[in-house]
């Protein structure tokens, strides 16, 4: 199968991308600054702003005049290029821009990917704001709400728990197929019997840090654990051993981007409720992986 750049970007986005005609917004004069937008987010998020947080202005200046806003799951260079082409020069990203959780740059000064990306942001007068800790801390959690909405699982949600869902008459294979189809995730991986009946699912969107003391799949009432990504020698091996010991369990690994992407799609809708001076749109990050066939 031949993979072209165009088919890669179209398929990898996972969620439908939006086209942005540059003339679609009437205001040509930017009066809103990046700092203004950040302050509005702080005012509206509904939880105290943490002193120690990764939610900071990662690139650009607070004084940067905002012509348009793009929300995204991960601020890849491809996302930046598409946002810039659409006239969206403030990117609000859930995950890092510069390859580490803290977005540190000390070791990147000679790195060619960093150099190109940094130069691109400067050339296009772009600002990047990280919105991770407080988007999760919101009630409801912005990522969890967006994912349940995209999957159509709102009706399945367990009361008072954003990350557990009940099902009836669905198999593990059917559930995994539904996730793959609704999220456009190309590399969903599954551990367990395809015919396993699924009654209760626990989800951990994004990266799951292995902690057996709080691992939901250990509970007798949880049949399937859904994660974005996790270490294969920890959680995956643990679930394999549960199954080998006679427990009827399943694990679905979606991929990090696809497992939180819809949360940043919802973020664009949330921002539109209090930012009206400039356009606000969701720009999906492309899923990085593909699977060879044939």
C-alpha positions, -999 to +999 in steps of 0.1 A: +000+000+000+015+034-010+013+060+017+013+096+003+018+127+024-017+138+016-033+105+027-012+103+058-023+138+070-060+131+061-062+097+078-040+106+107-060+135+119-085+111+135-112+137+137-126+157+108-104+187+101-119+221+094-109+243+065-103+279+073-107+304+046-085+334+055-112+359+047-139+341+068-135+365+098-144+402+093-119+417+118-085+425+102-072+444+132-061+422+162-070+439+194-068+408+217-034+398+230-022+363+240-021+375+276-057+386+274-068+351+262-048+334+289-063+356+316-098+348+304-090+311+305-078+315+341-109+334+350-133+308+334-116+275+343-133+273+376-103+259+397-075+278+414-045+284+391-015+264+403+018+280+412+036+250+398+022+240+364+031+232+328+003+255+317+023+284+305+030+305+274+055+282+257+063+304+227+056+340+217+050+369+241+020+379+262+018+411+240+014+390+208-017+403+190-041+374+183-056+371+148-072+337+155-070+307+179-064+271+171-068+243+197-050+211+193-040+179+211-003+182+202+015+213+188+034+195+161+051+214+133+024+202+109-003+216+132+016+250+134+018+251+096-019+245+091-028+270+119-006+297+104-020+291+069-055+296+083-045+328+101-046+313+136-015+326+153-023+315+190-022+278+194-036+263+226-021+228+229-028+200+254+006+183+250+041+197+248+056+217+219+092+209+225+094+172+232+093+170+270+066+174+296+081+206+310+088+220+275+125+227+285+147+238+257+182+238+273+193+207+254+177+215+221+196+245+209+215+225+183+186+201+175+174+206+138+137+198+145+137+224+173+156+250+153+132+247+124+101+248+146+113+277+167+122+297+136+088+290+120+069+303+151+090+334+152+086+341+115+048+338+117+044+357+149+029+328+167+023+321+203+017+288+220-001+282+253+000+249+270-034+239+286-030+206+303-031+206+341-061+229+345-081+214+316-079+181+334-086+197+368-119+213+356-151+197+367-160+180+345-125+172+332-124+188+297-106+158+281-129+132+296-160+152+286-148+156+251-139+119+247-172+107+260-190+130+237-170+120+206-175+083+214-212+087+221-207+072+256-225+099+276-254+076+282-231+048+293-212+069+319-213+057+355-229+083+378-203+105+395-175+089+376-162+105+343-140+076+334-162+045+339-189+033+315-214+004+314-223-017+284-245-046+277-243-071+249-211-059+234-179-080+229-143-068+233-138-069+196-170-049+189-160-023+215-125-019+201-140-016+166-164+011+177-135+031+193-114+028+162-143+039+139-155+068+160-121+082+168-105+075+134-077+057+153-057+036+129-035+016+153-058+005+181-043-026+198-062-051+220-052-076+246-078-103+255-104-127+241-122-110+212-155-126+224-151-114+260-185-099+271-181-063+283-202-049+310-180-023+326-151-002+311-126+020+329-107+046+309-075+065+314-072+089+285-037+098+275-007+082+292-013+057+320+013+054+347+013+019+361+002+017+397-012-017+407-027-003+439-051+018+418-053-002+386-090-004+378-087-036+358-079-054+391-114-048+403-138-077+398-165-055+383-142-040+356-139-061+324-119-038+301-093-010+307-090+016+279-058+037+277-041+060+253-006+046+259+013+027+286+045+008+290+042-027+275+064-042+303+041-028+330+004-025+323+003-047+293+022-075+310+001-071+341-032-076+321-017-105+302-009-122+336-044-115+349-058-133+318-033-162+322-043-165+358-079-172+347-094-136+350-116-125+321-101-092+313-093-070+283-071-040+275-075-015+246-046+008+237-058+036+215-027+057+210-020+090+229-032+115+203-065+097+194-072+091+231-073+128+240-079+146+207-117+150+212-110+168+245-093+196+226-120+196+200-144+203+229-120+230+242-126+250+210-163+250+217-157+260+254-134+289+244-161+302+219-183+309+249-161+338+261-138+347+232-158+364+204-133+389+190-114+363+169-121+330+153-115+299+174-111+265+157-099+230+164-069+218+143-065+181+148-030+166+153-023+138+129-020+103+143+018+095+139+015+058+133+003+037+104+001-001+099+015-018+068-009-041+050-005-069+025 
